[in-house]
Amino acid sequence: MRNYLKQIGTILWKDLLVEFRTRERLITMGAFVVLVAILFNYATDWVRVSPEDIASGLVWMTIMFAGLLGVGRTFHLEAEDGAFQGILLSPVPKDAIFLAKALANFVFLYIVALLVVAVFMFFFGLEVSRNFGMLAIVIGLGVLAFVALGTLFTAVSTGTRMGDTLLPVLIFPLLAPVVIYGTGATSQFLAGRPLTEAEGSIKMLAAIALMAFFLGSLLFRFVVED
């Protein structure tokens, strides 16, 4: 078990080190988030629409689209250098590779997701300080589910001619429950509702995240071997 966790930690640390040195994905996703928030800010008629009514949906859709930009490049560097085949031929279990890649994606996307909340707070004048802790947990659970599915289907799309073009087609139908329950819980917290009103959505997000990681670690072996 200790060796297994060490293998996950080694791959995870490698991915984090490479990204924080280049900041390629973080800069791309961060710039996208800011531009989207600016466009939504100027495209919305605030006389007719209240920010709290639409903010939760916009936050989650921005997280999903920004996440695609980052998760879609999960295996990009390894594929370019041919290093990914070397990782697959190593004695490291395939599920350990999946977990390390998914956790690295989680770190990157969670940072961006918190940036999304901050940017929409600034442009839309949202007040989330009272429920920020619970909102951070909701977003974290949604991001966990997203990266588990995204990492698995990125491995599928990387080996095809369509590449990144195929990824949204594969993943968006499966992300519908994440967006539904994530938006529901987020809207409750933005409206200042108590935790009990969002408890059902939070439990569903946790269940989806656990199921996504379990199925992803189970199926990743068959995806990369094909």
Order of alpha helices (4+ residues) and beta strands (2+ residues): alpha-alpha-alpha-alpha-alpha-alpha-alpha-alpha-alpha
